[in-house]
Amino acid sequence: MGREFLRKILIVSVMSGGSGLVGPFGTFEAMPFITRLAYWSAVIVSIAVVANLMLWACGVFRRGGANHLLIRIVIASLLTGPVGAALIVVLDALANGDPLSLERVVFRTSFVAIITLAVSFFEEYLRPRSNAPETLTSPIYNAFASLTRLAHSTDGAVPHAALEDPVAKSQDPKPRPLFLRNLNTNVDDRLLSISTQDHYLDVVTEAGETRILKRMSDAIAELEGYPGLKIHRSHWVALDAVEALEKDGRKCFVRLIDGRRLPVSRPNIPTVTSSLEEWSQEPTSV
């Protein structure tokens, strides 16, 4: 098990134990300690699993404005609210026989959404890590990712992503670059872009976005010749992730396969143009 997985287990355990001990929302008076501990453990574990699934879904199916990590955290929290509330209402009915009411559902939806937003904001945004997080739903994520790749295959036999993976293009594939190995991503998850954010890097793959503590120059060195280029002082893109080079007045952008547009600095436009032309004409191996 990775450290991130163990860390999340610890967080869930502390939250479950603390809630069982304190007994918020009237559970202290209504339940004995063991029942209370079991109740809150079930609530918090359920919410954690749902929240991680929603964060994963927002990362995989991101469209338009949902590319930014903060926006995806907010969307995932809002989606987790009603699902988590439904789980709590069921647990309330089983544990206490509480009747269903609109006020109860609204309160629990708000409670779940706010808690999810606070924890996700700290864990996924404020606390960058040196490599990709191993979430509570890693096994579920890997299964869903495999199904997603299979669903996009042309004949159901070979995943589309595998056909376009730069590593798969090489007849004699080299080991994955150090940067990708340190991310602990799935072998079939293509790297799309790397962007600087203060002292951190936002790394986007087909699996989603990860924020890590690293310098851009170190990241490029660790990519070890991976087919891509720095298009701006704040952005690096993989060549096979670029759909088009677009101009908007005096500004120039690259449009990526996930719908995002990243700016190209003016001095880099000739290099980017020639690199994209060369990439489209002949296959490149890592």
C-alpha positions in Angstrom: 0.0 0.0 0.0 1.2 3.5 -0.8 1.7 6.2 1.8 -1.2 8.3 0.3 -3.6 5.3 0.6 -2.5 4.8 4.3 -2.8 8.5 4.9 -6.4 8.5 3.7 -7.2 5.4 5.8 -5.8 7.3 8.8 -7.9 10.4 8.0 -11.1 8.4 7.6 -10.3 6.4 10.9 -9.7 9.6 12.8 -12.9 11.3 11.5 -14.9 8.1 12.2 -13.5 7.7 15.7 -13.9 11.4 16.6 -17.4 11.5 15.4 -18.2 8.3 17.3 -16.8 9.8 20.4 -18.4 13.2 20.2 -21.7 12.0 18.7 -22.8 15.1 16.7 -26.4 15.8 15.5 -28.0 14.1 18.5 -26.3 10.7 18.0 -24.6 11.0 21.4 -27.9 10.9 23.2 -29.7 8.5 20.8 -27.0 5.8 20.5 -24.6 3.9 22.7 -20.9 4.3 21.9 -20.5 1.1 19.9 -23.6 1.8 17.8 -22.5 5.4 17.4 -19.0 4.4 16.3 -20.4 1.9 13.7 -22.9 4.5 12.4 -20.4 7.3 11.9 -17.8 4.9 10.4 -20.4 3.7 7.9 -21.3 7.4 7.1 -17.8 8.6 6.7 -16.5 5.7 4.7 -19.5 5.9 2.3 -19.0 9.6 1.8 -15.3 9.1 1.2 -15.8 6.5 -1.4 -18.5 8.5 -3.2 -16.4 11.7 -3.1 -13.4 9.9 -4.6 -15.5 8.4 -7.3 -17.0 11.9 -8.1 -13.5 13.4 -8.2 -12.4 10.7 -10.5 -15.4 11.1 -12.8 -14.9 14.9 -13.0 -11.3 14.2 -14.0 -12.1 11.7 -16.7 -15.2 13.3 -18.2 -14.0 16.9 -17.8 -15.4 19.3 -20.4 -14.9 23.0 -21.0 -14.6 24.9 -17.7 -14.3 21.8 -15.6 -10.7 21.5 -16.6 -9.5 23.4 -13.5 -8.9 21.3 -10.4 -10.8 23.8 -8.1 -13.9 23.7 -10.4 -13.8 19.9 -10.4 -13.6 19.8 -6.6 -16.7 22.0 -6.3 -18.6 20.0 -8.9 -17.6 16.7 -7.2 -18.7 18.1 -3.8 -22.1 19.2 -5.1 -22.6 15.8 -6.7 -21.6 14.0 -3.6 -24.1 15.9 -1.4 -27.3 14.2 -2.6 -25.7 10.8 -2.9 -24.2 11.0 0.5 -27.4 12.3 2.0 -29.3 9.4 0.5 -26.9 7.0 2.2 -27.3 8.8 5.5 -31.1 8.8 5.3 -31.0 5.0 4.8 -28.6 4.5 7.8 -30.8 6.8 9.9 -33.9 4.7 9.0 -32.0 1.4 9.8 -30.4 2.7 13.1 -33.2 4.9 14.5 -36.3 4.4 12.4 -36.2 8.1 11.5 -38.9 9.2 9.1 -38.0 10.7 5.7 -38.6 14.4 5.5 -37.5 17.2 3.0 -35.9 19.2 5.8 -33.8 16.2 6.8 -32.7 15.5 3.3 -31.8 19.1 2.6 -29.8 19.4 5.8 -27.8 16.2 5.2 -27.2 17.1 1.5 -25.7 20.5 2.7 -23.7 18.8 5.4 -22.2 16.2 3.1 -21.4 18.7 0.4 -19.7 21.1 2.8 -17.6 18.4 4.5 -16.6 17.0 1.1 -15.6 20.4 -0.2 -13.5 21.2 2.9 -11.7 17.9 2.9 -11.2 17.7 -0.8 -9.9 21.3 -1.0 -7.3 20.5 1.6 -6.3 17.1 0.4 -6.4 17.6 -3.4 -5.5 21.3 -3.8 -3.7 22.7 -0.7 -1.6 19.7 0.0 0.4 18.9 -3.2 2.5 15.7 -3.1 5.7 14.7 -4.8 3.9 12.0 -6.9 0.4 11.0 -7.8 -2.0 10.3 -5.0 -3.2 6.7 -4.4 -6.8 7.3 -3.4 -9.2 5.2 -1.4 -10.8 4.3 -4.8 -7.6 3.3 -6.6 -8.8 -0.3 -7.3 -12.2 1.1 -8.4 -10.5 3.8 -10.5 -8.2 1.3 -12.3 -11.2 -0.9 -13.2 -13.2 2.1 -14.4 -10.2 3.4 -16.4 -9.9 0.0 -18.1 -13.6 -0.1 -19.0 -13.4 3.5 -20.4 -10.5 2.6 -22.6 -12.3 -0.5 -23.8 -15.4 1.4 -24.5 -13.5 3.8 -26.8 -11.9 1.0 -28.8 -12.9 0.6 -32.5 -13.6 -3.1 -32.4 -13.7 -4.0 -28.7 -10.4 -5.8 -29.0 -7.7 -3.1 -28.7 -8.2 0.0 -26.5 -8.0 3.3 -28.5 -5.6 4.8 -26.0 -3.1 1.9 -26.4 -3.1 2.5 -30.2 -2.1 6.1 -29.8 0.3 5.7 -26.8 3.7 7.0 -27.8 5.3 4.0 -26.1 3.2 1.6 -28.3 4.5 3.3 -31.4 8.0 2.0 -30.8 8.9 -1.4 -32.0 11.6 -1.6 -29.3 9.9 0.4 -26.5 12.2 2.0 -23.9 11.4 2.2 -20.2 8.8 4.8 -19.3 10.5 8.2 -18.4 11.4 8.7 -14.8 8.8 11.5 -14.5 5.9 9.2 -15.5 7.2 6.4 -13.3 7.2 8.7 -10.3 3.6 9.7 -11.0 2.5 6.1 -10.5 0.0 6.4 -13.3 -1.4 3.5 -15.3 0.9 2.5 -18.2 -1.9 3.4 -20.7 -2.6 6.8 -19.3 -1.2 9.3 -21.8 0.5 12.5 -20.5 -1.2 15.6 -21.9 0.3 18.6 -20.4 2.3 20.1 -17.5 1.6 23.7 -16.2 3.3 25.7 -13.5 1.2 27.0 -10.6 3.3 29.1 -8.2 6.0 26.6 -7.0 4.0 23.5 -8.1 3.2 21.7 -11.3 -0.3 20.7 -12.5 0.2 17.5 -14.4 -2.7 16.4 -16.6 -3.0 12.9 -18.0 -6.0 11.0 -19.4 -6.7 9.9 -15.8 -7.1 13.4 -14.5 -5.0 16.2 -12.9 -2.3 15.9 -10.2 -0.5 18.8 -8.4 3.1 18.0 -7.5 5.9 20.0 -5.9 8.6 20.2 -8.6 10.3 22.6 -10.9 9.4 22.7 -14.6 13.0 22.3 -15.6 13.4 19.2 -13.5 10.2 17.7 -14.9 11.3 18.2 -18.5 14.7 16.6 -17.6 12.9 13.6 -16.1 10.8 13.2 -19.2 13.9 11.9 -20.9 13.0 12.9 -24.5 9.3 12.2 -24.3 7.7 13.7 -27.4 6.6 17.1 -26.3 7.7 20.7 -26.1 7.5 23.8 -23.9 5.1 26.2 -25.6 5.2 28.9 -23.0 7.2 29.6 -19.8 4.3 28.1 -17.9 3.2 25.2 -20.2 4.6 22.0 -21.6 2.5 19.8 -23.9 2.8 16.3 -25.3 2.8 16.4 -29.1 0.3 13.6 -29.4 -2.1 15.5 -27.1 -2.3 18.5 -29.5 -5.3 18.6 -31.9 -4.6 22.0 -33.5 -2.7 25.2 -33.4 -5.2 28.1 -33.3 -4.8 31.9 -33.6 -7.1 34.4 -31.9 -6.0 37.8 -33.1 -2.4 38.4 -32.1 -2.5 35.4 -29.7 -1.8 31.8 -30.4 -3.0 28.7 -28.7 -2.8 24.9 -28.9 -6.1 23.0 -28.5 -5.6 19.7 -26.7 -7.6 16.5 -27.1 -9.4 17.1 -23.8 -10.7 20.5 -25.0 -8.4 22.8 -23.2 -6.6 25.7 -24.9 -3.1 26.6 -23.7 -1.3 29.8 -24.8 1.8 29.7 -27.0 4.3 32.5 -26.4 5.1 34.5 -29.5 8.8 33.5 -29.7 7.8 29.8 -29.6 5.3 29.9 -32.4 7.7 28.9 -35.2 9.1 26.0 -33.1 5.7 24.8 -32.2 4.5 25.0 -35.8 7.4 23.0 -37.2 7.3 20.5 -34.4 3.6 19.7 -34.9 4.2 19.4 -38.7 7.0 17.0 -38.2 5.0 15.0 -35.6 2.1 14.7 -38.0 4.2 13.4 -40.8 6.1 10.6 -39.1 5.7 8.5 -35.9 7.8 9.3 -32.9 8.9 6.9 -30.3 9.9 7.6 -26.7 
